[in-house]
């Protein structure tokens, strides 16, 4: 494997960890919109791609028709699954 491949794997792992950490902060019962994952280095497009991949692997899920605690429509977002929490905990150990 070439060093560039290792760099890409490390970057992808860091992105996955960033996204799963944000999701874990609100638990398995809540969802976050894409804007909650944006940083100086993570655009909405990058966050969307990573979230879709994590969802394909069962580590998070996409939900539409979300509402706030006040019952107002809040759009769509992503939430973490138990498998996502387990993966995050494996990375911490």
N, C-alpha and C positions, 0 to 999 in steps of 0.2 A: 504494500500500500504506500502511496506517495505521501509526503508530508502535507501537501495541499488537501488530500482526502481527510487526513487526521484533523486539520484545521476546520474543515467543513463539518465534520462529525462533532467536534467540540462546540462550534457555533450553534449547530442545530440542537445539541443537548442543552446549551445555555438558554436558547429560546424556549424550548419545551419547559424547562425548569421555571423560567420567568412567568410563563403563561399559567402553569399549574399552581405556582405560588399565589398568584393573584386570585385565581379561582378558589383556592383553599381558604383564603382569608374570609370568604363569605359563606363557606360550607356547601354542603350538597343540596340544600333546599333553595338556594338563591342563584340567580344568573346575572352576568355582567354583559353590558354591551361592548362593542369593539373599542370604544373610546377609553375604556378602563385599562386597556393593555398598551396603549400608545405611550412611547417615551421618545426621548431625543433620537434614539437609534432604532426604535421599532415603530414602523408606520402602520397605519390601519390595514394596508394590503398585506404586509408581512404577518401581522397578528391574525388576520382572517385565514391565510394559508396555513399557518401553524395550528390554529384552532380546528380547521377542517381535518387536518391530518390526525390530530389528537382524537377528534371525534371518530374518525375512521377506525382508530385503534381502541375505541371504547374507553378512553381516558377522560373524555368530557362529552357533553351533549348540547345540541342546539335546540332552543325553544322559542316559539313565536307566541305573540299575544300576551306578553308579560305585563304585569300591573305593579304599581307601587304599593306600599303599605296603606296608602290612602285610597286605593282603588282606581287610580288614574292609569290610563294606558301608557305603557313604557316601551313598546316595540318588541324587539327580539334580542336574544343574547345567548351566552353559553354558560353552562354550569359544570361543575366537576363531578365525576362519578366516584364510587368507592375504589374502583381500580386506579383512577387518577390520584387519589389520596395515597393509596398503597405505593404507587410508583414514586410519588414525591417523597414519601417516608423512606423508601429504599435509597434514594439519592442522598438523604440527610445522614443516614447511618454510616 
